[in-house]
Amino acid sequence: MGAVITRLRRGRKKEQNPKNKKKKGKVVVVKRGSITPSSSRSVRGSIRPRRSNGAQRSQNRQRKLLTEASTNTDTDKTSHVYMVIDDNGQPANLGGTQANDTQRSKQRSTKRRKSNGTKCSQKGHTVERRPLNDIFPKRGEDATDGGKIGDNNIQRSGSKLRDSKRSAKGSLRRRKSSRKLKKHLFPSPAVFSQIDAHAIKAGEELRRKRIFSVKAIIEAITVGAVTDLQKLRAIWIWLCHNIEYDVNGYLGMTEMITSIEQVVETRRGVCSGYARLCEQMCSEVGIECRKVSGHSKGASYRPGLHAEPTKSNHAWNAVRLQGNWYLLDSCWGAGTVDLTKRVFNKCYNEFYFLTDPDMFISDHFPDEVEWQLLKEPLSLEEFRMRVQKYSQFFQLGLTLHHPTHFLLITENGEATVSMTFPEPLEFSYQICQRSDSIQRELSTSAALLTVTTTHMKLRLRPPTQGTFDVIVFARTANTSGKLQCVCNFLLECPKPSPLDSFPENPSKSWGLNQNATSMGLKPCQYQAEIMLESATFEMVLQTSRPLMMLCELFHKDLDEALAKRCVATQSEPDQLSCHVLCPYVGYYRLTVFVKDCDSTGNSYSPVGMFLLHCTSSAVININKLFPPGLSSNCGPGNGTLKAGLADFSHTRAIINTQQGQCSITFRNQHSLKLQADLCRQERPQPKYPLSRYVLLSCDEKDVTISVALPGAGVYRLSLFGGPATSALSHICDYVLWNDWDGAWPPFPQSYSTWNDGCVLFEPRTGHLEPMSKVRFCVKIPRAIKVNVIGQDHTELHINQKSQMWEGEVHTSTVPQLKLAASFPGGAPRELNILLCFDVLRTPNGMR
């Protein structure tokens, strides 16, 4: 807007001339391209470049001078105001000069100091004369033409509304003043609870009585409403709950209902019907209201395919409250339209009641730019390029960081959407490929959604080139109900990514769930996508209470049986561990389930899903996966504590043996009857049962499990226990890794009576040389007699100091030697077999 030229010229007082006694001020409006009849030198002298940082102070001084000029119209001095206006007839700014040299010199100096460096030409101006009040209203009057948009700082004086409804174009001026937001009017919709309840109840009564008079409706629904805001609220609630959208009329199946009378009588209407009726009802209660027409992103809107309309396609309202203008859309507040089913879904939406302009502009673009109510208005092209944000987007407090426009174009086959939010949310998405008029929904392998407590990121990786519609849904975390659409995008993929697609994810969201904390998990350091530089990985999750964990692994080349052999879990009181083996390169989906340790049921709940990306070429051989049948209770943890087993020498679930041997010790606090079993998947199996390669010894409450493996491989060591009078139950599993190629001989075969506190010190092998003497040393509590049965019965003697049964036995040539004992309470001369040793057939040879 051009610079302002004001010139106050005071004529010398001539008392003898009655014409000069009182002359009212005139506004001399100077258009660009013309020159004032006054001195061009004076005019040029008053135009000085103004500095932008002093613009507000200059404007205040200019307004003050203008007020003085207006006041001087009641004196006997002549006052004129010269002003430049632009081609649309808009005043460029406010300003003025006085005729006396002192004031003129002062103002020139002020203008020079406040120059912004703009050079204006004054050649060829023309002059128009208008009354002063036609352009600048007096303080307290509405500064609008027809009252559409006024000065936010000027309060309306008087109770009568102005009747003028002239167009706002060219006469509505925006001033640099703060505008009140919705939150400044009322803190929350809860303050209208009584107004809302009465309006709904009164609406039902009016419908039952078939009352169609707007005036009667207003009188009924505004009972108890005192302020304009309360009356407007009653009107809004009645409109949203009593008028349905005329879908058939919109689709052209019936005549469209738009008149106020038809809308009230049929209780149906299109957007213009809602807007006209709202305007009429507000007029009845003295609220200044305008119907605003423009473009919208409604039910038929699709990013990138929205036609370029030559005229507006929607209508809503603007209302003036407490001297400020606000926007509302009762049509969209009443519900939504499903064009595929051709039905109107009645669903009240509070968002569109006095919506803040910066949110309203997301899907409402008025034909007249003034009704945007924005300090920096948007163009129609900018409006169409903006991302469509639904009401739920703002209600959830979302902030979109990328992209800034609705169009996404992939780079190297990928594109990203990112948002932040103040409170935990749950997200989902939908991706559909456009193909002519048919849309095909893509699987979840085309995207990677990660959600934290404050951030959301959606990585898009379409499997093929083409155009895709992307819709994002959200809701408050840990709530039930349908996820609501918050925004949508158009995705263009010129060339698909060379990388593999993501694994399918039924829940669509990766990483820990939002409810993981409430289920007993602490925040973890793992991202949703975890890069693996090796083929083995251990995930450790901290817990706030004892939990049990179950994990599932998926890879496109893994069958279900092999996938189970790729994970081993350990549940401890304060943490959960998952060991993962990767036999292939690429993406894996690791799903984590938990339940409370003391839960009696077998139902596990999902708490997270992680994407493992294995890039290592040194993958695990399939023959070296975990043994089959591995339970979810691996290693010491909640299961062993519950059974009363403590102080384990090996606290981790996976043990790397030293040359195929290891000894696991722990304390049996509840004196349980224990049993240890060994197994592995590899073939062929050794000659002797794998149970012969593990020996369990109990010395009072100290337990030792000795393992001597028959060869290289991966073994499962299972521990069972229980009261002596009941069946044994599974307690935990160990995984034993053995890379040693040698083979150990088996232990002697043990029987059920062996575990009751028995310890074998000599011999420690189950193979004995023939025709040789073997020293026996064994601890057998409560035994009254111990014999070694071979070709003869050899009795062992107790060492009173060590309380051990000792003696030498000749193996002779019998195939086996058996260690037997008699106990109190048994039959006379009855011996119970405890251990059985094999005697080799030839020296240093296997039988």
Buried (B, 14 or more C-beta within 10 A) or exposed (E): EBBBBBBBBBBEEEEEEEEBEEBEBBBBBBBBEBBBEBEEEBBBBBBBBBBEEBBEBBBEBBBEBBBBBBEBBEBEBBBBBBBBBEEEEBBBBBBBBBBEEEBBEBBBEBBEEBBBEEEBEBEEBEBEEBEBEEBBBEEEBBBBBBBBBBBBEBEBEEEEBBEEEEEBEEBBBBEEEEBBBBEEBBEEEEBBEEBBEBBBEBBEEBEEEEEBEBEEBBEBBBEEBEEBBBBBBBBBBBBBBBBBBBBBBBEEEEEBBBBBEBBBEBBBBBBBBBBBBBBBBBBBBEBBBBBBBBBBBBBEBEBBEBEEEEEBBBBBBBBBBBBBBBBBBBBBBBBBBEEEEEEBEEEBBBBBBBBBBBBBBBBBBBBBBBBBBBEEBBEBEEBBBBBBBBBBBBBBEBEBEEBEEBBBEBEEBBBBBBBEBEEBBBBBBBBBBBEEEEEEEBEBBBBBBBBBBEEBBBBBBBBEEBBBBBBBBBBBBEEEEEBBBBBBBBBBBEEBBEEEBBBEBEBBBBBBBBBBBEBBBEEBEBEBBBEBEEBBBEBEBEBEEBBBBBBBBBBBEBEEEBBBBBBBBBBBEEBBBBBBBBBBBBBBBBBBBBBBBEEEEEEBBBBBBBBBBBEEEEBBEEEBBBBEEBBBBBBBBBBBBEBBBEEBEBEBBBBEBEEBBBEBBBBBEEBBBBBBBBBBBEEEEBEBEBBBBBBBBBBEBBBBBBBBBBBBBBBBBBBBBBEEEEEBEBBBBBBBBBEBEEBBBBBBBBBEBBBBBBBBBEBEBBBBBBEEEBEBBBBBEEBEBBBBBBEEEBEBEBEEEEEBBBBEBBBEEBEBBBBBBBBEEEEEEEBBBBBBBBBBEEEEEEE
